[in-house]
């Protein structure tokens, strides 16, 4: 065998070479994570999402199959900084390799911190953090809105604190994701929902603690502007006490933790009750003291003006009595005169009807069978008759 034959390369078919590359890549790049910027993201009718992950010097094709898409529930947008996890897969018909994505998260802390400081500076210079734009919290809120995850611990802490501290308040929850690439749009939607309706007295937005990546939705510019434009007073309660987010600077008030938010937003009902009792006692004492002062003043007035007032009252009553007596006497005289005239009239009428008046005037009456004969037709000449005069009677046969 000639020496040159030892260095003659083996001739491979395209399929053979692609197969070896496929075995090499897929065997060595399993369960990897790649950080970069999303570009050319699109979702097919079948539900698969295709996009490119790139940085300044290179780019990598990637795909999220429909089943993973449904599990993640994420809508990618161009320009997002993400960390995609999955496997490298070679597709021989096209002679290309791509990342099959199984997980997604926000980009690394260094890039996020840089973005945080940049946006913070921009919004501060624009005036979104200025105190002159801060709205005062109501002293006695009776409707409290909450924007957070319905299944997270933050909402349960807020609700439990309100039930103990200010149970008279009605709590309205608008669910929003608080982590992942979909969180920021959902937070903006929830904030605008309360702002448009103005159906609450104060709005709490937040979540529990986590890494910078976990808290990143509350550092998005869209969320900051939604808070700034919100017509309802807002409280940002994101993470732990040491955590700060853009939302904390833009909101009207910052709470160190979600549990502290309802404490800032509401009074303690027990303190209100004690204050009310104290006011009631003080009011009672004031009224009692004023009543005592008024009684003393009245007694002084009575003592100083008693005789004069009584004398004046006696004089007035005496005058009224005299007037009443005069009126009574006048009425009695008028009454007696009327009765006397009426009596005279009755007496006169009685005398006119007296049957003996004619006898006193010289006339006589004839009686037969104890009946007064008033007509010739009634007289019976055959019977005995009695003639009656003023001074006696005579019998005629």
Protein Blocks (a to p, Z undefined) as FASTA:
>chain_A
ZZklmmpccdddfklmmmmmmmmmmmmmghiadddddehiacdfkopacdddddfkbccd
ddddfklmmmnopacdehiacdddddddddfknopacdddfbdcdddfklmmmmmmmmmm
mmmmnopmpmklpccddfbdcbdcddddfkbmklmmmmmmmmmmmmmbccddddddfedj
klmmmmmmmmmmmmmnopafbdcdddddddfklmmmmmcfklmmmmmmpmbdcdddehjf
klccfklmmmmbdcfbfklmmmmmpccfklmmmmmmmmmmmmmmmmmmmmmmmmmmmmmm
mmmmmmmmmmmmmmmmmmmmmmmmmmmmmmmmmmmmmmmmmmmmmmmmmmmmpmklmmmn
opacddeehiacfbfklpcfkbccddddfkbccddZZ
